[in-house]
Amino acid sequence: MEQLKEQRVHSVFEKISNQYDFMNNVISFQRHKSWRKDTMKQMAVKEGSMALDVCCGTGDWSIALAEAVGKKGHVKGLDFSQNMLEVGKKKVESLNMENVELIHGNAMELPFEDNTFDYVTIGFGLRNVPDYLQVVKEMSRVAKPGGKVVCLETSQPTTPVVRPLFRFYFSVIMPVLGKLLAKSYNEYSWLQESAGEFLNRNELKSLFEEAGLTRVMVKPYTFGTAAMHMGIKQT
């Protein structure tokens, strides 16, 4: 099952890479940008730090991290879709950023030594991996003692009025938008499935703690349709 999910996800992102940024803006009503901006504020990234952005996609969070760590810092973005990475690399080249490197790799088995990064992030990617806990454990492994592991992801709204609207939007509206705007109905049907099946924010907090992270902070956004989880690796 894990391999089947991995293959399906890979196929989806290879196909939608060129429309991904545009569709992200449409589907989230551009809210994903403000969610990431606030998450970065909560992280309080220090200049000169080392950061890793897992499931970096087209590189927007990797670029934001690179701006925050400055020229003395360094950021690696990792994704298993070459097509998504190609879009991201064009962005990095156009910005002439030398402190960010986008590389091909698998979130389930990160190709880095233990205790390497001050910050390890994953944005809207955890719901697409075969094993949530394995990926969070890997993120924790490569974080330095005292480092921050951060996930920004869609979540399950807890408000009774919002919950059915959220499900209707993701299950009906989003695939139709994918068909009309990106000619990718099946791919956006999969993305709504992954969002609908994902953990709620309390379950994800427990998973962070199971991975050994401490002082786990949770912050919901936009009626709980998205949430930030940030944990500290034990020193």
Protein Blocks (a to p, Z undefined) as FASTA:
>chain_A
ZZmmmmmmmmmmmmmmmmmmmmmmmmnnommmmmmmmmmmmnopaehiacddehklnomm
mmmmmmmnommbccddddfbfklmmmmmmmmmmnopakbccddddfklccbdehkbfbdc
dehklmmpmblklmmmmmmmmpcehiacddddddddfbfklmmmmmmmmmmmmmmmmmmm
nopmklmmmmmmmmmmpccfklmmmmmmmnopahiacddeehhlaccddddddZZ
